[in-house]
Amino acid sequence: MKQLQLIGSIGRLAVTGFLLIGTVLLWNKGIVPTYTIAILVVAGGLF
């Protein structure tokens, strides 16, 4: 059971990191669509 929880937290961390990196890259290009921010807010609510 603990192993499953560990895998779950690693997965959540990976997804969060991926979203953050994607947002930062978009931000550097000057395009941060509102839906990206909305997705981040929703994702933040899930974890």
CHARMM-style PDB file with segment names, atoms N, HN, CA, C and O in Angstrom:
ATOM      1  N   MET     1       0.827  -1.200   0.000  1.00  0.00      PROA
ATOM      2  CA  MET     1       0.000   0.000   0.000  1.00  0.00      PROA
ATOM      3  C   MET     1       0.868   1.259   0.000  1.00  0.00      PROA
ATOM      4  O   MET     1       0.593   2.216  -0.725  1.00  0.00      PROA
ATOM      5  N   LYS     2       1.913   1.244   0.820  1.00  0.00      PROA
ATOM      6  HN  LYS     2       2.136   0.467   1.409  1.00  0.00      PROA
ATOM      7  CA  LYS     2       2.802   2.403   0.886  1.00  0.00      PROA
ATOM      8  C   LYS     2       3.459   2.662  -0.465  1.00  0.00      PROA
ATOM      9  O   LYS     2       3.671   3.810  -0.857  1.00  0.00      PROA
ATOM     10  N   GLN     3       3.777   1.580  -1.167  1.00  0.00      PROA
ATOM     11  HN  GLN     3       3.605   0.648  -0.848  1.00  0.00      PROA
ATOM     12  CA  GLN     3       4.423   1.735  -2.464  1.00  0.00      PROA
ATOM     13  C   GLN     3       3.507   2.466  -3.434  1.00  0.00      PROA
ATOM     14  O   GLN     3       3.957   3.326  -4.192  1.00  0.00      PROA
ATOM     15  N   LEU     4       2.222   2.125  -3.412  1.00  0.00      PROA
ATOM     16  HN  LEU     4       1.856   1.427  -2.796  1.00  0.00      PROA
ATOM     17  CA  LEU     4       1.250   2.781  -4.290  1.00  0.00      PROA
ATOM     18  C   LEU     4       1.160   4.267  -3.973  1.00  0.00      PROA
ATOM     19  O   LEU     4       1.093   5.099  -4.878  1.00  0.00      PROA
ATOM     20  N   GLN     5       1.160   4.597  -2.687  1.00  0.00      PROA
ATOM     21  HN  GLN     5       1.215   3.921  -1.952  1.00  0.00      PROA
ATOM     22  CA  GLN     5       1.100   6.005  -2.281  1.00  0.00      PROA
ATOM     23  C   GLN     5       2.340   6.740  -2.776  1.00  0.00      PROA
ATOM     24  O   GLN     5       2.251   7.875  -3.245  1.00  0.00      PROA
ATOM     25  N   LEU     6       3.496   6.089  -2.669  1.00  0.00      PROA
ATOM     26  HN  LEU     6       3.569   5.167  -2.288  1.00  0.00      PROA
ATOM     27  CA  LEU     6       4.746   6.690  -3.116  1.00  0.00      PROA
ATOM     28  C   LEU     6       4.695   6.958  -4.617  1.00  0.00      PROA
ATOM     29  O   LEU     6       5.057   8.043  -5.072  1.00  0.00      PROA
ATOM     30  N   ILE     7       4.244   5.966  -5.383  1.00  0.00      PROA
ATOM     31  HN  ILE     7       3.950   5.085  -5.014  1.00  0.00      PROA
ATOM     32  CA  ILE     7       4.131   6.118  -6.830  1.00  0.00      PROA
ATOM     33  C   ILE     7       3.168   7.257  -7.149  1.00  0.00      PROA
ATOM     34  O   ILE     7       3.411   8.039  -8.068  1.00  0.00      PROA
ATOM     35  N   GLY     8       2.085   7.351  -6.397  1.00  0.00      PROA
ATOM     36  HN  GLY     8       1.887   6.716  -5.651  1.00  0.00      PROA
ATOM     37  CA  GLY     8       1.113   8.420  -6.594  1.00  0.00      PROA
ATOM     38  C   GLY     8       1.714   9.787  -6.369  1.00  0.00      PROA
ATOM     39  O   GLY     8       1.492  10.705  -7.159  1.00  0.00      PROA
ATOM     40  N   SER     9       2.485   9.935  -5.284  1.00  0.00      PROA
ATOM     41  HN  SER     9       2.666   9.189  -4.642  1.00  0.00      PROA
ATOM     42  CA  SER     9       3.078  11.242  -5.008  1.00  0.00      PROA
ATOM     43  C   SER     9       4.126  11.597  -6.045  1.00  0.00      PROA
ATOM     44  O   SER     9       4.227  12.757  -6.445  1.00  0.00      PROA
ATOM     45  N   ILE    10       4.909  10.622  -6.489  1.00  0.00      PROA
ATOM     46  HN  ILE    10       4.826   9.680  -6.165  1.00  0.00      PROA
ATOM     47  CA  ILE    10       5.908  10.886  -7.514  1.00  0.00      PROA
ATOM     48  C   ILE    10       5.213  11.324  -8.807  1.00  0.00      PROA
ATOM     49  O   ILE    10       5.660  12.255  -9.477  1.00  0.00      PROA
ATOM     50  N   GLY    11       4.126  10.648  -9.146  1.00  0.00      PROA
ATOM     51  HN  GLY    11       3.763   9.891  -8.602  1.00  0.00      PROA
ATOM     52  CA  GLY    11       3.358  11.008 -10.339  1.00  0.00      PROA
ATOM     53  C   GLY    11       2.822  12.424 -10.254  1.00  0.00      PROA
ATOM     54  O   GLY    11       2.896  13.186 -11.218  1.00  0.00      PROA
ATOM     55  N   ARG    12       2.276  12.779  -9.079  1.00  0.00      PROA
ATOM     56  HN  ARG    12       2.216  12.160  -8.296  1.00  0.00      PROA
ATOM     57  CA  ARG    12       1.745  14.133  -8.897  1.00  0.00      PROA
ATOM     58  C   ARG    12       2.857  15.157  -9.014  1.00  0.00      PROA
ATOM     59  O   ARG    12       2.681  16.195  -9.652  1.00  0.00      PROA
ATOM     60  N   LEU    13       4.005  14.876  -8.404  1.00  0.00      PROA
ATOM     61  HN  LEU    13       4.149  14.032  -7.886  1.00  0.00      PROA
ATOM     62  CA  LEU    13       5.141  15.794  -8.489  1.00  0.00      PROA
ATOM     63  C   LEU    13       5.575  15.979  -9.938  1.00  0.00      PROA
ATOM     64  O   LEU    13       5.850  17.096 -10.375  1.00  0.00      PROA
ATOM     65  N   ALA    14       5.636  14.870 -10.682  1.00  0.00      PROA
ATOM     66  HN  ALA    14       5.413  13.962 -10.327  1.00  0.00      PROA
ATOM     67  CA  ALA    14       6.053  14.929 -12.084  1.00  0.00      PROA
ATOM     68  C   ALA    14       5.086  15.783 -12.887  1.00  0.00      PROA
ATOM     69  O   ALA    14       5.510  16.624 -13.681  1.00  0.00      PROA
ATOM     70  N   VAL    15       3.788  15.573 -12.687  1.00  0.00      PROA
ATOM     71  HN  VAL    15       3.444  14.891 -12.042  1.00  0.00      PROA
ATOM     72  CA  VAL    15       2.782  16.345 -13.428  1.00  0.00      PROA
ATOM     73  C   VAL    15       2.873  17.826 -13.071  1.00  0.00      PROA
ATOM     74  O   VAL    15       2.823  18.690 -13.947  1.00  0.00      PROA
ATOM     75  N   THR    16       3.006  18.110 -11.775  1.00  0.00      PROA
ATOM     76  HN  THR    16       3.047  17.408 -11.064  1.00  0.00      PROA
ATOM     77  CA  THR    16       3.103  19.499 -11.333  1.00  0.00      PROA
ATOM     78  C   THR    16       4.335  20.158 -11.925  1.00  0.00      PROA
ATOM     79  O   THR    16       4.269  21.283 -12.421  1.00  0.00      PROA
ATOM     80  N   GLY    17       5.471  19.451 -11.873  1.00  0.00      PROA
ATOM     81  HN  GLY    17       5.525  18.537 -11.470  1.00  0.00      PROA
ATOM     82  CA  GLY    17       6.709  19.984 -12.442  1.00  0.00      PROA
ATOM     83  C   GLY    17       6.578  20.225 -13.930  1.00  0.00      PROA
ATOM     84  O   GLY    17       7.035  21.247 -14.442  1.00  0.00      PROA
ATOM     85  N   PHE    18       5.953  19.284 -14.630  1.00  0.00      PROA
ATOM     86  HN  PHE    18       5.582  18.453 -14.214  1.00  0.00      PROA
ATOM     87  CA  PHE    18       5.756  19.412 -16.072  1.00  0.00      PROA
ATOM     88  C   PHE    18       4.913  20.646 -16.388  1.00  0.00      PROA
ATOM     89  O   PHE    18       5.237  21.407 -17.300  1.00  0.00      PROA
ATOM     90  N   LEU    19       3.831  20.840 -15.631  1.00  0.00      PROA
ATOM     91  HN  LEU    19       3.568  20.222 -14.891  1.00  0.00      PROA
ATOM     92  CA  LEU    19       2.968  22.008 -15.840  1.00  0.00      PROA
ATOM     93  C   LEU    19       3.728  23.300 -15.572  1.00  0.00      PROA
ATOM     94  O   LEU    19       3.605  24.271 -16.319  1.00  0.00      PROA
ATOM     95  N   LEU    20       4.515  23.304 -14.499  1.00  0.00      PROA
ATOM     96  HN  LEU    20       4.615  22.515 -13.892  1.00  0.00      PROA
ATOM     97  CA  LEU    20       5.275  24.511 -14.163  1.00  0.00      PROA
ATOM     98  C   LEU    20       6.285  24.845 -15.245  1.00  0.00      PROA
ATOM     99  O   LEU    20       6.401  25.997 -15.664  1.00  0.00      PROA
ATOM    100  N   ILE    21       7.025  23.819 -15.703  1.00  0.00      PROA
ATOM    101  HN  ILE    21       6.931  22.883 -15.364  1.00  0.00      PROA
ATOM    102  CA  ILE    21       8.027  24.041 -16.747  1.00  0.00      PROA
ATOM    103  C   ILE    21       7.358  24.554 -18.018  1.00  0.00      PROA
ATOM    104  O   ILE    21       7.844  25.492 -18.649  1.00  0.00      PROA
ATOM    105  N   GLY    22       6.232  23.928 -18.390  1.00  0.00      PROA
ATOM    106  HN  GLY    22       5.836  23.166 -17.877  1.00  0.00      PROA
ATOM    107  CA  GLY    22       5.507  24.362 -19.583  1.00  0.00      PROA
ATOM    108  C   GLY    22       5.064  25.809 -19.474  1.00  0.00      PROA
ATOM    109  O   GLY    22       5.183  26.575 -20.430  1.00  0.00      PROA
ATOM    110  N   THR    23       4.552  26.185 -18.306  1.00  0.00      PROA
ATOM    111  HN  THR    23       4.456  25.563 -17.529  1.00  0.00      PROA
ATOM    112  CA  THR    23       4.086  27.557 -18.099  1.00  0.00      PROA
ATOM    113  C   THR    23       5.246  28.535 -18.185  1.00  0.00      PROA
ATOM    114  O   THR    23       5.130  29.590 -18.809  1.00  0.00      PROA
ATOM    115  N   VAL    24       6.363  28.185 -17.560  1.00  0.00      PROA
ATOM    116  HN  VAL    24       6.457  27.328 -17.054  1.00  0.00      PROA
ATOM    117  CA  VAL    24       7.536  29.065 -17.586  1.00  0.00      PROA
ATOM    118  C   VAL    24       8.026  29.259 -19.021  1.00  0.00      PROA
ATOM    119  O   VAL    24       8.359  30.373 -19.427  1.00  0.00      PROA
ATOM    120  N   LEU    25       8.066  28.159 -19.785  1.00  0.00      PROA
ATOM    121  HN  LEU    25       7.795  27.255 -19.455  1.00  0.00      PROA
ATOM    122  CA  LEU    25       8.503  28.254 -21.181  1.00  0.00      PROA
ATOM    123  C   LEU    25       7.567  29.160 -21.972  1.00  0.00      PROA
ATOM    124  O   LEU    25       8.023  30.004 -22.744  1.00  0.00      PROA
ATOM    125  N   LEU    26       6.259  28.988 -21.784  1.00  0.00      PROA
ATOM    126  HN  LEU    26       5.889  28.302 -21.157  1.00  0.00      PROA
ATOM    127  CA  LEU    26       5.287  29.837 -22.478  1.00  0.00      PROA
ATOM    128  C   LEU    26       5.459  31.296 -22.056  1.00  0.00      PROA
ATOM    129  O   LEU    26       5.391  32.210 -22.877  1.00  0.00      PROA
ATOM    130  N   TRP    27       5.683  31.491 -20.751  1.00  0.00      PROA
ATOM    131  HN  TRP    27       5.738  30.748 -20.084  1.00  0.00      PROA
ATOM    132  CA  TRP    27       5.836  32.833 -20.205  1.00  0.00      PROA
ATOM    133  C   TRP    27       7.018  33.526 -20.871  1.00  0.00      PROA
ATOM    134  O   TRP    27       6.928  34.700 -21.229  1.00  0.00      PROA
ATOM    135  N   ASN    28       8.137  32.800 -21.039  1.00  0.00      PROA
ATOM    136  HN  ASN    28       8.210  31.847 -20.748  1.00  0.00      PROA
ATOM    137  CA  ASN    28       9.328  33.358 -21.664  1.00  0.00      PROA
ATOM    138  C   ASN    28       9.072  33.765 -23.106  1.00  0.00      PROA
ATOM    139  O   ASN    28       9.684  34.706 -23.611  1.00  0.00      PROA
ATOM    140  N   LYS    29       8.157  33.047 -23.773  1.00  0.00      PROA
ATOM    141  HN  LYS    29       7.660  32.283 -23.362  1.00  0.00      PROA
ATOM    142  CA  LYS    29       7.813  33.383 -25.154  1.00  0.00      PROA
ATOM    143  C   LYS    29       6.786  34.505 -25.204  1.00  0.00      PROA
ATOM    144  O   LYS    29       6.493  35.041 -26.273  1.00  0.00      PROA
ATOM    145  N   GLY    30       6.238  34.858 -24.040  1.00  0.00      PROA
ATOM    146  HN  GLY    30       6.476  34.422 -23.172  1.00  0.00      PROA
ATOM    147  CA  GLY    30       5.268  35.939 -23.990  1.00  0.00      PROA
ATOM    148  C   GLY    30       3.845  35.478 -24.257  1.00  0.00      PROA
ATOM    149  O   GLY    30       2.944  36.301 -24.417  1.00  0.00      PROA
ATOM    150  N   ILE    31       3.637  34.159 -24.306  1.00  0.00      PROA
ATOM    151  HN  ILE    31       4.369  33.491 -24.176  1.00  0.00      PROA
ATOM    152  CA  ILE    31       2.273  33.671 -24.491  1.00  0.00      PROA
ATOM    153  C   ILE    31       1.864  32.819 -23.306  1.00  0.00      PROA
ATOM    154  O   ILE    31       2.263  31.660 -23.185  1.00  0.00      PROA
ATOM    155  N   VAL    32       1.065  33.408 -22.437  1.00  0.00      PROA
ATOM    156  HN  VAL    32       0.741  34.349 -22.535  1.00  0.00      PROA
ATOM    157  CA  VAL    32       0.500  32.622 -21.348  1.00  0.00      PROA
ATOM    158  C   VAL    32      -1.006  32.762 -21.470  1.00  0.00      PROA
ATOM    159  O   VAL    32      -1.597  33.691 -20.920  1.00  0.00      PROA
ATOM    160  N   PRO    33      -1.630  31.832 -22.196  1.00  0.00      PROA
ATOM    161  CA  PRO    33      -3.081  31.909 -22.367  1.00  0.00      PROA
ATOM    162  C   PRO    33      -3.804  31.745 -21.033  1.00  0.00      PROA
ATOM    163  O   PRO    33      -3.295  31.106 -20.112  1.00  0.00      PROA
ATOM    164  N   THR    34      -4.978  32.321 -20.946  1.00  0.00      PROA
ATOM    165  HN  THR    34      -5.391  32.839 -21.695  1.00  0.00      PROA
ATOM    166  CA  THR    34      -5.733  32.242 -19.696  1.00  0.00      PROA
ATOM    167  C   THR    34      -6.086  30.806 -19.374  1.00  0.00      PROA
ATOM    168  O   THR    34      -6.165  30.433 -18.203  1.00  0.00      PROA
ATOM    169  N   TYR    35      -6.301  29.992 -20.406  1.00  0.00      PROA
ATOM    170  HN  TYR    35      -6.236  30.295 -21.357  1.00  0.00      PROA
ATOM    171  CA  TYR    35      -6.667  28.603 -20.116  1.00  0.00      PROA
ATOM    172  C   TYR    35      -5.525  27.852 -19.445  1.00  0.00      PROA
ATOM    173  O   TYR    35      -5.768  26.922 -18.676  1.00  0.00      PROA
ATOM    174  N   THR    36      -4.286  28.240 -19.725  1.00  0.00      PROA
ATOM    175  HN  THR    36      -4.089  28.995 -20.349  1.00  0.00      PROA
ATOM    176  CA  THR    36      -3.146  27.602 -19.046  1.00  0.00      PROA
ATOM    177  C   THR    36      -3.226  27.883 -17.549  1.00  0.00      PROA
ATOM    178  O   THR    36      -3.038  26.987 -16.726  1.00  0.00      PROA
ATOM    179  N   ILE    37      -3.503  29.127 -17.211  1.00  0.00      PROA
ATOM    180  HN  ILE    37      -3.656  29.855 -17.879  1.00  0.00      PROA
ATOM    181  CA  ILE    37      -3.623  29.503 -15.807  1.00  0.00      PROA
ATOM    182  C   ILE    37      -4.794  28.749 -15.176  1.00  0.00      PROA
ATOM    183  O   ILE    37      -4.701  28.273 -14.044  1.00  0.00      PROA
ATOM    184  N   ALA    38      -5.908  28.645 -15.928  1.00  0.00      PROA
ATOM    185  HN  ALA    38      -5.983  29.031 -16.848  1.00  0.00      PROA
ATOM    186  CA  ALA    38      -7.079  27.924 -15.431  1.00  0.00      PROA
ATOM    187  C   ALA    38      -6.729  26.461 -15.165  1.00  0.00      PROA
ATOM    188  O   ALA    38      -7.124  25.901 -14.142  1.00  0.00      PROA
ATOM    189  N   ILE    39      -5.982  25.840 -16.093  1.00  0.00      PROA
ATOM    190  HN  ILE    39      -5.661  26.295 -16.924  1.00  0.00      PROA
ATOM    191  CA  ILE    39      -5.573  24.444 -15.930  1.00  0.00      PROA
ATOM    192  C   ILE    39      -4.723  24.290 -14.675  1.00  0.00      PROA
ATOM    193  O   ILE    39      -4.895  23.337 -13.916  1.00  0.00      PROA
ATOM    194  N   LEU    40      -3.803  25.234 -14.458  1.00  0.00      PROA
ATOM    195  HN  LEU    40      -3.664  26.009 -15.075  1.00  0.00      PROA
ATOM    196  CA  LEU    40      -2.951  25.179 -13.272  1.00  0.00      PROA
ATOM    197  C   LEU    40      -3.786  25.276 -12.003  1.00  0.00      PROA
ATOM    198  O   LEU    40      -3.539  24.562 -11.031  1.00  0.00      PROA
ATOM    199  N   VAL    41      -4.766  26.157 -12.017  1.00  0.00      PROA
ATOM    200  HN  VAL    41      -4.967  26.738 -12.806  1.00  0.00      PROA
ATOM    201  CA  VAL    41      -5.618  26.313 -10.835  1.00  0.00      PROA
ATOM    202  C   VAL    41      -6.389  25.014 -10.581  1.00  0.00      PROA
ATOM    203  O   VAL    41      -6.469  24.544  -9.446  1.00  0.00      PROA
ATOM    204  N   VAL    42      -6.950  24.444 -11.639  1.00  0.00      PROA
ATOM    205  HN  VAL    42      -6.885  24.826 -12.561  1.00  0.00      PROA
ATOM    206  CA  VAL    42      -7.707  23.186 -11.504  1.00  0.00      PROA
ATOM    207  C   VAL    42      -6.777  22.079 -11.015  1.00  0.00      PROA
ATOM    208  O   VAL    42      -7.131  21.323 -10.110  1.00  0.00      PROA
ATOM    209  N   ALA    43      -5.576  21.981 -11.616  1.00  0.00      PROA
ATOM    210  HN  ALA    43      -5.288  22.595 -12.351  1.00  0.00      PROA
ATOM    211  CA  ALA    43      -4.618  20.949 -11.232  1.00  0.00      PROA
ATOM    212  C   ALA    43      -4.222  21.125  -9.759  1.00  0.00      PROA
ATOM    213  O   ALA    43      -4.093  20.150  -9.019  1.00  0.00      PROA
ATOM    214  N   GLY    44      -4.032  22.380  -9.351  1.00  0.00      PROA
ATOM    215  HN  GLY    44      -4.137  23.172  -9.952  1.00  0.00      PROA
ATOM    216  CA  GLY    44      -3.694  22.652  -7.961  1.00  0.00      PROA
ATOM    217  C   GLY    44      -4.806  22.187  -7.020  1.00  0.00      PROA
ATOM    218  O   GLY    44      -4.541  21.739  -5.904  1.00  0.00      PROA
ATOM    219  N   GLY    45      -6.057  22.299  -7.486  1.00  0.00      PROA
ATOM    220  HN  GLY    45      -6.272  22.662  -8.392  1.00  0.00      PROA
ATOM    221  CA  GLY    45      -7.183  21.874  -6.675  1.00  0.00      PROA
ATOM    222  C   GLY    45      -7.252  20.360  -6.556  1.00  0.00      PROA
ATOM    223  O   GLY    45      -7.755  19.833  -5.564  1.00  0.00      PROA
ATOM    224  N   LEU    46      -6.742  19.652  -7.579  1.00  0.00      PROA
ATOM    225  HN  LEU    46      -6.334  20.080  -8.385  1.00  0.00      PROA
ATOM    226  CA  LEU    46      -6.803  18.189  -7.578  1.00  0.00      PROA
ATOM    227  C   LEU    46      -5.833  17.581  -6.581  1.00  0.00      PROA
ATOM    228  O   LEU    46      -6.117  16.544  -5.981  1.00  0.00      PROA
ATOM    229  N   PHE    47      -4.681  18.233  -6.403  1.00  0.00      PROA
ATOM    230  HN  PHE    47      -4.450  19.075  -6.890  1.00  0.00      PROA
ATOM    231  CA  PHE    47      -3.651  17.642  -5.544  1.00  0.00      PROA
ATOM    232  C   PHE    47      -3.786  18.095  -4.116  1.00  0.00      PROA
ATOM    233  OT1 PHE    47      -2.997  17.690  -3.262  1.00  0.00      PROA
TER     234      PHE     47
END
